[in-house]
Amino acid sequence: MEQSYLGPLLALIGMIILLVNNFQRRSYRRRQVRMSPQFLTWQKWGTLLASVLIFVGLYLMIGRR
């Protein structure tokens, strides 16, 4: 039986992106620095990308059983 590690890997990458994204946001708020437009774009799309990766990874883990 072939075992695929793509699902857990995608979910792990998504969690890491989400974690880094939240640490950056917290750091900006703590320093009370004005957020640049690039940072705001990364916050929006990074969170969306992380969520999609997590859901796809979970789908692949559940769908293969």
N, C-alpha and C positions, 0 to 999 in steps of 0.2 A: 504494500500500500504506500502510495506516494504522499509525503507530507509537505505542505507548502508553508513557508514562513512569511509570505507576502502580507497576509492579513495582520498578524501581530507587529510586523515591521512598520507598516503604514500607520497603525494606531499609535505605536511608540513615537514615530516621527511627528505625528500630529500633536501628541501630548507635549513633546519637547518644544515645538513651535509655540504652542499655547502658553507654556510655562515661561519661556523667554519673553514672549509678548507681554505677559502680565508683569514680569519683573521690570521690564523697561518702562511700562506705564506707571508703575508704583514709584520708580526712581525719579521720573519726570515730575510727578506730583509732589514728592517729598522735597525736591530741590526748588519747586515752584518756578520752573523755567517754562517759558512759552514754547509750546510744541510746534515744530516746523510742519509745513504741509506734507513733506515726504514722510515724516513720522506718523502723522494722522492717517495718511494713505496706507502705510504699513500696518497700523493698528487695525484698520477696517478689513483690509484684504488678508492680513496674516491670521486674524481670528477666523475669518471665513474659510481660508485654506486649511487651517488646523482642524476645524470642525468637520470639513468634508473628508480629510484624511482619516480622522478618527472613525467617522461613520462608515466609510468604505472599508477600512480595516476590520471593523466589527462585523460588517456584512460578510466579508470574505471568511472570517473565522466561523461564523454561525452557518453560513450557506454551504460549507463543505462537509458538514456533519450529517 
